[in-house]
Amino acid sequence: MSGLGQDGADALWRGSPHPVLVADAAGLITRVNDSALRLLPAAVPGALLADAAPAWLSHAHAHVRAHAGPLLGDLRERGPIGPATFEARPVREGDVVAWWLADVTDLERATRALRLERERTAFLDTASGELLSSLNLDRCMEVTARLAARHLADAAMVILPPYRRRHPIAYCGPDGTVVREELAVDPEAVPGLAEALQGYPPLPSRWIDPAAAPGWLARDGIGEVGSMVVSALPGHGVPAGALVLLRRGGQAGFSEGEEVFARLFAARAGAAMSAARLYAEQAAITETLMRELLPPRVRSLHGVEVAARYRPSEQAARVGGDFYDLHAPAEPDGESLVVLGDVAGKGLEAAVLTGKIRHTLHALLPQAGDHQRVLESLNSVLLTGGDRTRFVTLVLASLLRVGNRVRLRLTSAGHAPPLIVRADGRVEEARTRGTLIGMLERVTSVTDTVLLEPGETCLFYTDGISEAMGGPLGDEMFGDERLKEELRQCGGMPPEAIAERVEMLASQWVRGGDHDDMAVIAITAPRGAHLSAVGGNGRGRFTA
């Protein structure tokens, strides 16, 4: 501080609004201005800095004395003087150091608030990511309780609306362990809990008297509870639950800012749990509907062996546009009906139309002896919808066992005709054809009657097999001829082996690429007590 001893400079710093005091190497105060005296009345010239000023300033002076150089740059110290916070900046001239003090109370408060806000924002961001990382309601409950106990209180409890008269609860104590249980409790016994569980309209947090709280709310392991507050977990138009925060006795209660922050966290947690609940409900509904759309379990039909394979086009899908159904005869000596179909398109829309077609065909079973009549009735139902871009191709097969033989009446409606695999490996194409269903006012069809000798198989398949794109370069169809060539090696095979082989070959052909829905059905005439093994050689298994 050049010119520290000059009268003009002395008058300038004495009148400065900032407190300034000067101390020598021994820590004696040599000069002090009026602002410093008002702040530190004992800081008169000749007094020791250690006696007249706060300890943090005296320690800073000793540190500065050990620092070489007249300019100390950004070297500064900060500490309390009374209720305020001051920052001290040193300037050295010779053996003395002048300390300029600035009141930074407001700056310190703003810095703390900014730091706290950044920490809370970072926490909310992290919490949102963790809460939304799963659509599992139980996991959302556990994450909410654990995060709240770790960052907002000493313990936390998440309480959901009742399910079968019991409330699902997740509690996390100071040790971070989450305990889940279902309790039959009375929300009215806890002030604000019943309202919070209703979800809307949003309500402010409610304080709970720890002494009056029921035992299930204040758990062992936390000790004496000093403060307790309940907040709603608002969902997307549905009640998501309530969050209870608990702090030990002897600690400060929840401030207004902490309550606001807790509600911000509760809003995110409520949104996540609400989404998880809605997802769970929709998944349950979807599961119920899917069970109605999934292909039936394959079984033998009056001693006739039947096997099937089904693979939807989308990896995550369970149903698609390909379908099959097996209908046992109403009379003991009647014909069984097998249906294989392919609805235009894929995914959920195709699955919905598939369900409609399957239910319609089930209603038409009394007419199953007349394939043409069944196709006309189904065509009329689909045309009633008015959307002629949604059509179906299918094959009807009425089968009757005659001894160890099987008589098949086959009718194609715009679908690839079935293939007959003879016992000696010959592959024949059924002589049936017809128009697809759901597009034209008038449908035509030709029915072919085929007789299967013992061990011979009739194979039905959808275009997901024959039109599978893949091969060495990924741009070649599997094709009907390649399928027939592979089937020539399957003479005498059981139907399970043939269906599995066809589906496996097509799947290997696409090499993990995109493909259409695939469905295969194999019907084999019974082979008596001893069946031929693969290729017609050796003894097989007993099926009669």
ZIPE-V626913 format. One line per field, one symbol per residue. ss: DSSP state (H for helix, E for strand, - for the rest). phi: phi as a letter, one per 40 degrees, with the letter a starting at -180 (. if undefined). A space follows every 10 residues. Layout:
ss = ???
phi = ???
This chain:
ss = ------HHHH HHHH-----E EEE----EEE EE-HHHHHH- -------EHH HH--HHHHHH HHHHH----- -----EEEEE E--EEEEEEE EEE--EEEEE EEE-HHHHHH HHHHHHHHHH HHHHHHHHHH H-----HHHH HHHHHHHHHH H---EEEEEE EEE--EEEEE EE-----EEE EEE---HHH- --HHHHHH-- -----EEE-H HH-------- ----EEEEEE EEEE----EE EEEEEEEE-- -----HHHHH HHHHHHHHHH HHHHHHHHHH HHHHHHHHHH HHH------- E--EEEEEEE E--------- -EEEEEE--- -----EEEEE EEE----HHH HHHHHHHHHH HHH-HHH--- HHHHHHHHHH HHHH------ -EEEEEEEEE EE--EEEEEE EEE-----EE E-----EEE- --EE--E--- ----EEEEEE EE----EEEE E-HHHH--EE -----EE--H HHHHHHH--- ----HHHHHH HHHHHHHHHH -------EEE EEEE------ -E-HHH--E- ----
phi = .cgccccccc cccccccccb bbbcccgccb aacccccccb dcccdgccdc ccbcdccccc ccccccccgc bbfccabbac bgcbbbbbbc bbbgcbbcbc bbcbdccccc cccccccccc cccccccccc cccabccccc cccccccccc bbacaabbbc dcbfgbccbb bbcccgccbb abbcbbcccb dgccccccgb cdbccbcbcd cccccccccc hcgcccaabb bcbcbcgbcc hbbbbbbccg bccccccccc cccccccccc cccccccccc cccccccccc ccccdcccac bfgccbbabb acccdccbba ccaaabbccc bdbcccbbbb baccgagccc cccddccccc ccccdccccb cccccccccc cccccgcccb bababbbcbb cbgcbbcbbb bcbgbcccbb bcccgcbbbc cbaiccbhbb cbbbabbbbb bccdgcbbbb abccccbcci gdbgbbccgc cccccccccb dgcccccccc cccccccccc fgccacdbab bbbbccbgcb bccdggbgcb bcbc
